[in-house]
Each structure stands twice: as C-alpha cells, then as structure tokens.
C-alpha cells in the first residue's frame, strides 16, 4: 500500500492529524485554517509524517494564500471568465485514465491558451494550474500516488511569457512549488518545446529542487512520449481515442461540482510576520542559483 511507504498506519495517521490540529489551534498568527483530515493529510503524507516539516509547509501554504491572492484564491469558473475560457479552449484538464501506480495525469496544451480569443492573463494561467491540483489534493490518489504532468509546448510564445510574468514572479512561482505546495510531482513531460523557450526553461529548472529536476523529461517527438506514457491515455489529437473537447467538458463539470470546497481557500488567513512582509519564505534567497543555466535544458532531452 502506497500510504505505508510514507510511514503511515492507522495509529500514526490519527495521532499526527490530532497533533497538527493542536499546533494550528495554538499558532499565534494563523487566523483561519482548515483542520479536516483530508486537508491535513496533504502535508503529513507529502513529508512522510515528519511533523516539523509538515507544519512548516502548512504555514508556508497559508502564508502563500494570504500574500498571493491573485494566483491562489477565487478559484471559481463561474465568477472568473478567464478560468472558464481556459477550460473551454482545452488549456488544461485531467486525463480520464490513471497512470502507473494510480497516478493522476494532468495534460496541458499551449494551443488552448493561444487559440483563445479572450486572451486570458498569465495570472489566470497560474491560477488554473493551481486550481486543477487543488481539486484532487484531498484524495488518497493525489496524496499517495501523486501527479504526472504532460505539457504540449508547441505554440508557446516566449514574448508573451516574458511580457506577462517577470523573472521575479517566475522565481516566486517556483519557490511556491518547492516550499508551500503539497503536490507530489512524480513526472513532468514536455513535448514540442520551441528552442526559443530554452532560456526560461533553464532558469526554471535551476530554481527547482534537485528531486523535481530529476523527474523532468523533454521529448522531441510524440513517439518518445509514447515510450513512457501509454498513447491510449492521451487526447485523440495526440494519439489517443477521446477528443480534447470531451475531456475539457468533463473537467468543467468537475470544477462546477467543486466550487464550494475551492471557495474555502479564500477564508484561509495568517497574520504576516515582519519577515514575511520583507522576504517571503518561498522567494528565492539572495544569491540563489540563477547562474549556470545554459545547457541544462538540453541535457534533459530524450530522443
């Protein structure tokens, strides 16, 4: 059982959940935080039941929600047309089938962004990527088996990326992933990546943790992707059997069903410390690695 590999049994699980609830109740700055078991298990399982690590990640998560509201809250497709349009045009959606070991596969197509006449903001793109993982993060599948991401980058435009997100914002996003996110990233697959994006990709890879970097794969062709991802799982446009529009429609219905739980994120609140205000814990530290990036993307390419 996957949960057992994380150091979990019935006693450890119940004791750890209670300990984390007591820690939240006594926290001098947390004003509002979910304390239900599925939510707390995100952090406990992600950190293999190390209480100190789980508590630190949870604190960073609530701080992130408090500081970065434009990216991480108001995940409501009925209130935010940008989110709805991104789904309607097939920018991102889960695949119906599960990957090896029960992992959830999320598929993203750059064409779903650039073909969108409504031109959603890059902040909406960040928000919907956060939203799709939030929808699953309370499940045993996500917490124990984790996620596999597949990104089709064929139509990605470096000029749009650099004009809508600053280098500092990119650094913040990566540090959020490293320090505040309970998402268990098992594999990241990129296909059809333009050479013009390699400078940004190099920077992002160097900012990622070594563990995540080791799980990134860049494919020169769909045939290369098929060697590790069963093509029948993919959308019809990428070799599978189910059209993208059908997958996107199913995802939209799921988002509508999850509106109430997603809205609970808007109530999460922590009183920011002076350190948080001056130098957020998830931001890249001074002297953080942004050098030596040339060539790292190329090393990750597979035939």
C-alpha positions in Angstrom: 0.0 0.0 0.0 1.3 3.4 -1.0 0.4 5.1 2.3 2.5 2.5 4.2 5.5 3.6 2.1 5.0 7.0 3.5 5.4 5.7 7.1 1.6 5.6 7.7 -0.6 3.3 9.7 -3.9 3.9 11.5 -2.2 5.0 14.8 0.4 7.3 13.2 -2.3 8.9 11.0 -4.7 9.7 13.8 -2.0 10.9 16.2 -0.4 13.1 13.6 -3.7 14.6 12.5 -4.5 15.5 16.1 -1.1 16.9 16.7 -1.3 19.1 13.7 -4.8 20.3 14.8 -3.4 21.3 18.2 -0.5 23.1 16.5 -2.9 25.1 14.4 -5.1 26.0 17.4 -2.0 27.3 19.3 -0.4 29.0 16.4 -0.1 32.7 17.3 -0.6 34.0 13.8 -3.0 31.6 12.0 -6.4 33.2 12.0 -8.3 30.6 9.9 -7.3 27.3 8.5 -9.0 24.1 7.5 -8.4 21.3 10.1 -10.3 18.4 8.4 -8.3 15.2 8.0 -8.1 15.2 4.2 -6.6 18.6 4.2 -4.0 17.9 6.9 -3.0 14.6 5.4 -1.8 16.5 2.3 1.1 17.9 4.4 1.7 14.9 6.6 1.9 12.5 3.6 4.0 14.8 1.5 6.6 15.0 4.3 6.4 11.3 5.2 4.9 12.2 8.6 7.7 14.4 9.7 5.7 16.8 11.9 8.1 19.7 11.8 8.3 19.6 8.0 4.6 19.2 7.6 3.8 22.1 10.0 6.3 24.3 8.2 4.8 23.5 4.8 1.3 24.2 6.0 2.4 27.5 7.4 4.0 28.4 4.1 0.9 27.4 2.3 -1.4 29.5 4.4 1.0 32.4 4.1 1.1 31.9 0.3 -2.7 32.1 0.2 -2.7 35.3 2.2 0.0 37.0 0.2 -0.6 35.8 -3.4 -4.4 36.0 -3.6 -4.3 36.9 -7.4 -2.7 33.5 -8.1 -4.1 31.2 -5.5 -7.7 32.2 -4.4 -11.1 32.8 -6.0 -10.9 29.5 -8.0 -14.4 29.8 -9.4 -15.0 29.3 -13.1 -18.5 30.9 -12.8 -17.1 34.1 -11.3 -13.9 34.3 -13.4 -14.4 34.2 -17.2 -10.7 33.8 -17.8 -10.7 30.5 -16.0 -13.8 29.3 -17.8 -12.3 30.2 -21.2 -9.1 28.4 -20.5 -11.0 25.3 -19.8 -13.4 25.7 -22.8 -10.4 26.0 -25.1 -8.7 23.0 -23.7 -5.7 24.6 -22.0 -5.5 22.1 -19.1 -7.5 19.1 -18.0 -7.1 15.7 -16.2 -6.9 12.5 -18.3 -9.7 10.0 -17.6 -7.3 7.1 -17.2 -4.7 6.7 -14.4 -1.0 6.3 -14.9 1.2 3.6 -13.3 0.6 3.2 -9.6 -2.7 5.1 -9.8 -1.1 8.5 -10.5 -3.3 11.3 -11.8 -2.2 12.7 -15.2 -2.8 16.4 -16.0 -2.5 17.4 -19.6 -1.9 20.9 -20.8 -1.9 22.2 -24.4 -0.4 25.6 -25.2 -2.8 25.8 -28.1 -5.6 26.1 -25.7 -4.1 29.4 -24.5 -3.0 31.0 -27.7 -6.1 30.0 -29.7 -8.3 31.7 -27.0 -9.7 34.9 -28.5 -10.4 36.2 -25.0 -6.7 36.4 -24.2 -6.7 35.5 -20.5 -4.0 36.9 -18.3 -0.9 34.9 -17.3 -2.1 35.2 -13.7 -5.2 33.3 -14.8 -2.9 30.6 -16.2 -1.1 30.3 -12.9 -4.4 30.2 -11.1 -5.9 27.4 -13.2 -2.8 25.3 -12.8 -3.2 25.7 -9.1 -6.9 25.0 -9.3 -6.6 21.7 -11.1 -4.3 20.3 -8.4 -6.4 21.7 -5.6 -9.4 19.8 -7.0 -7.6 16.5 -6.4 -5.3 17.2 -3.4 -7.8 15.9 -0.8 -7.8 12.5 -2.4 -5.8 9.5 -1.4 -4.7 9.1 -5.1 -3.1 12.6 -5.2 -1.6 12.4 -1.7 -0.1 8.9 -2.0 0.4 8.2 -5.7 0.9 11.8 -6.9 0.7 13.6 -10.2 2.2 13.2 -13.7 2.1 16.4 -15.9 2.2 16.4 -19.7 2.7 19.8 -21.4 2.4 20.3 -25.1 4.5 23.5 -25.7 4.3 23.7 -29.5 2.5 27.1 -29.6 4.2 28.6 -26.6 5.5 32.1 -27.2 8.5 33.4 -25.2 7.5 37.0 -25.9 4.1 36.5 -24.2 5.6 34.7 -21.3 8.3 37.4 -20.6 5.9 40.3 -21.1 3.3 38.9 -18.7 5.4 37.4 -16.0 8.6 39.0 -14.6 11.7 37.0 -13.7 10.9 37.6 -10.0 7.4 36.3 -10.4 8.8 33.2 -12.1 11.2 32.7 -9.2 8.3 33.2 -6.7 6.2 30.6 -8.5 9.0 28.0 -8.4 9.7 28.7 -4.8 6.0 28.3 -4.0 6.2 24.8 -5.7 9.3 24.0 -3.7 8.2 25.1 -0.3 4.5 25.6 0.0 2.9 23.0 -2.3 1.9 19.6 -1.1 1.6 18.4 -4.7 3.6 15.2 -5.2 5.2 15.7 -8.6 6.2 12.3 -9.9 7.0 13.2 -13.5 7.0 16.2 -15.8 6.9 15.6 -19.5 7.3 18.4 -22.1 6.7 17.8 -25.8 7.2 20.1 -28.9 9.1 22.7 -26.9 10.4 25.6 -29.1 14.1 26.3 -28.9 13.3 29.9 -28.1 11.9 28.8 -24.7 15.1 27.2 -23.5 16.5 30.2 -21.7 13.4 30.4 -19.5 13.3 26.7 -19.1 16.9 26.6 -18.0 16.2 29.3 -15.3 13.1 27.4 -14.0 14.9 24.1 -13.9 17.8 25.6 -11.9 15.4 27.0 -9.4 13.6 23.7 -8.9 14.6 21.3 -6.2 17.0 18.6 -7.3 14.3 16.0 -6.7 11.9 17.6 -9.1 14.6 18.3 -11.7 15.4 14.6 -11.8 11.7 14.0 -12.8 11.6 16.4 -15.8 11.7 14.9 -19.3 11.7 16.8 -22.6 10.6 14.8 -25.7 11.5 15.7 -29.2 8.5 13.7 -30.6 5.3 12.1 -29.6 6.9 8.7 -30.3 9.3 9.5 -27.5 6.5 10.3 -25.1 4.7 7.1 -26.1 7.6 5.1 -24.7 6.7 6.2 -21.2 3.1 7.3 -21.4 0.5 4.9 -22.9 -0.8 6.8 -26.0 -4.3 5.5 -25.4 -4.5 7.6 -22.3 -3.8 10.8 -24.3 -6.3 13.0 -26.1 -7.3 11.9 -29.6 -5.4 14.8 -31.1 -2.2 13.3 -29.6 -2.7 9.7 -30.5 -5.4 8.6 -28.0 -9.1 7.9 -28.5 -11.1 10.6 -26.6 -11.2 14.1 -28.1 -9.8 17.0 -26.1 -13.2 18.8 -26.1 -14.7 15.8 -24.3 -12.0 15.7 -21.7 -12.3 19.5 -21.2 -16.1 19.3 -20.8 -15.8 16.6 -18.2 -13.2 18.8 -16.3 -15.5 21.8 -16.4 -18.3 19.8 -14.8 -15.9 18.7 -12.1 -14.9 22.3 -11.4 -18.5 23.3 -11.0 -19.1 20.5 -8.5 -16.1 21.5 -6.5 -16.9 25.2 -6.2 -17.9 25.1 -2.6 -14.7 23.4 -1.4 -12.5 25.6 -3.6 -14.1 28.7 -2.1 -12.9 27.6 1.4 -9.4 28.6 0.3 -10.5 32.2 0.3 -11.1 32.1 4.0 -7.6 30.9 4.9 -5.7 33.6 6.7 -2.5 34.2 8.7 -1.1 37.3 10.2 2.0 38.1 8.4 5.3 38.4 10.3 7.8 41.2 9.6 10.0 38.6 7.9 7.1 37.5 5.6 6.5 41.1 4.6 10.2 41.7 3.8 11.3 38.4 2.4 8.7 35.8 1.8 9.8 32.3 2.8 9.1 30.9 -0.6 11.0 33.5 -2.5 14.4 32.7 -3.9 17.1 33.6 -1.4 19.7 36.2 -2.1 22.5 34.5 -4.1 20.0 31.8 -5.2 21.0 29.9 -8.2 20.3 31.7 -11.5 23.7 31.0 -13.0 25.0 28.0 -14.8 21.7 27.5 -16.6 23.0 27.2 -20.1 22.8 23.7 -21.3 20.8 22.1 -18.5 17.6 22.0 -20.6 19.5 20.3 -23.4 20.8 17.6 -21.1 17.3 16.6 -20.2 16.2 16.0 -23.8 15.5 12.4 -24.8 15.2 11.0 -28.3 
